[in-house]
Amino acid sequence: MWRFRLVPDNTRIQFMKGRIAGLVVSAVLSTLSLLAFFVWPGLNYGIDFKGGIIMEIRTPGPADFGKLRSTLEALHLDAVGLQQFGSPEDVMIRLGKQPGGDSAQQAAVTAVRAALDKDFPGTQVRRVDAVGGTVSAELFEKGLLALGLALGAMLIYIWFRFEWQFGVGAVATLVLDMTKIVGFYAAFQLQFNLTAVVAILTIMGYSINDKVVVYDRVRENLRLYKGMPLRELIDLSINETLNRTIATSMTVFLATLPLAVIGGEALRDFAIVLLVGIVVGTSSSIFIAAPILLFLGQRALRPGVAARAAVSEPAQ
């Protein structure tokens, strides 16, 4: 029976020949990402993390954004932003954190409500989210804690399931993956909020799953091919799982793509980051996690074979 295969069976691609190039490219991208985060332009923190107000309103007819903007600017509030979502009558109003504490945030909401009642009679205020400085700082700390706990749990899981070289390789690769995702947020000034934390956690789960598949095949082949050098064995394992890896990645990518194209504001940013994370996580399983395992496990996993391979193989 004929079956469609994204990758031909019995491929023999020598991925480990490009191990140095893969690690160098990853290191450069992660360094640039850290510069984008710490130096310029930095993260564009959303209201969840820096405080502020979101109001969702529905006007009686199609929203007049020019008149809405003039009405709100007359209130002299900080960082007023307007955005249509859903139907032409639905508008999202974003206000930055107002100086003066939580009471100032409530005063701003009251002022906006009064202005809307005056200039746009019949307007419905459907949702108001006000996040103060104390709450936003607490949310940011809990978001970072969630990421840290996830990394720690994954390290423990991989460590117990495989040898320590696998655990270190997987978590080191995850850290490099996450720096690139954060750098993407900074470089393109996407809003970094609680949804961003969810996106990063989702990418972490997808990425570690892909690495476990490759590592599991490496572990099986370590028992099957006791005389094979680790470098050849890792290449064999990647080739054997390549069809599954690419098929899974393409399935998730194609399922997420419509959300990035036609999704609303929150879904669009989330989907775009997921698309980038799929590419980063899939490529890092081959070009980062596998080379790290090769460097860490060359002598520990293949002590006798490593010495023979070093003599018989030409330097790359």
Sequence and secondary structure as in RCSB ss.txt:
>XXXX:A:sequence
MWRFRLVPDNTRIQFMKGRIAGLVVSAVLSTLSLLAFFVWPGLNYGIDFKGGIIMEIRTPGPADFGKLRSTLEAL
HLDAVGLQQFGSPEDVMIRLGKQPGGDSAQQAAVTAVRAALDKDFPGTQVRRVDAVGGTVSAELFEKGLLALGLA
LGAMLIYIWFRFEWQFGVGAVATLVLDMTKIVGFYAAFQLQFNLTAVVAILTIMGYSINDKVVVYDRVRENLRLY
KGMPLRELIDLSINETLNRTIATSMTVFLATLPLAVIGGEALRDFAIVLLVGIVVGTSSSIFIAAPILLFLGQRA
LRPGVAARAAVSEPAQ
>XXXX:A:secstr
     SS TT    GGGGHHHHHHHHHHHHHHHHHHHHTSS  EE HHHH EEEEEEE SSS  HHHHHHHHHTT
T SSEEEEE SSTTEEEEEEE  TTSHHHHHHHHHHHHHHHHHHSTT EEEEEEEE HHHHHHHHHHHHHHHHHH
HHHHHHHHHHHS HHHHHHHHHHHHHHHHHHHHHHHHTT EESHHHHHHHHHHHHHHHHHHHHHHHHHHHHHHH 
TTS HHHHHHHHHHHHHHHHHHHHHHHHHHHHHHHHH  HHHHHHHHHHHHHHHHHHHHIIIIIHHHHHHHHTTT
TSHHHHHHHHHHS   
